[in-house]
């Protein structure tokens, strides 16, 4: 390979590395723009709908005077038959 071909190849490589660095930055910006666009396109209307409907998705308003949704578990006396069923 002649010296001129080697020099052209190194210039080509430098141009390629420079272009890839610029393209990488463009790609990072484009990713953020697309994520933001889809976030507002998908999440925004859902948030707007729920805030306008004022719906309680956790159904906490129906608790009344109980103040908690905790329910005590049904307890049974420990015995050998019950232990065999769990294994």
N, C-alpha and C positions, 0 to 999 in steps of 0.2 A: 504494500500500500504506500502510495506516495505521501509526502508531507502535506501536500495541499488537500488531499482527501481526508487525512487525519484531522487537519484544522477545520475543515467543513463539518466533519462529524462532531467535533467537540463544540462547535458553534450550535449545531443542531441540537445536541444534548442540552446545552445551556438554555437554549430557547424552550425546549420541551420542559425542563425543570421549572423555568420561570412561568410558563403557561400553566403548568399543573399547580403551582402555588397560587396563582390568581384564580384558577378554576376551583380550587379547594375553598378559598375564601368566599367566592360566589355561591358555592354549594352550601356552605354553612349559613349564609344569610338567607338563601332561598328556603332552606329547611325551616328556619325560624319563622319566616313569613307564611309558609304553607301551614305550619302547625298553628300559628295564631289565627289564620283565616278559618281553618276547620274548627278550631276551638270555639270561635265566636259564631260560626255557622251552625254547629251542632249543640253546643252547651248553652249558648246564649238564648235561643228560643225556648229551650226546656226551662231554663231559669225564669225567663219572663212569664211563661205559662204557669209555672207553679207559684210564682209570687203574685200573679193576678188572681189565681184561683184560691190562694191562701189555704191550700189543702195541707193537712197535717199527716205526713206520710208515716210517722211513727205512732200515730193514734194515741198520743199522750193526753189529749183533752178528755178522753173517755174514762180516765182514772177516777175522777170524782174526788172524794175525800180520802181515798186510800193513800195518796201521795207517793206510792211506789207500785211498780208492776211486779215485784218479787212475789213468787208463790212458793210456799214451803214444799219440799219434796216429800212424796209418800215414803215413809220409812217402814221397814219391816225388820223384824228380829233376825239377826244373822244366824243362819243354820247351814248345815252341810248340803242339803238338797239345793238350796239357792246358790251356793258357791259352785256346785257342779254345773249348774246351768250357765254360768258366766264363762266357763272354760271351754 
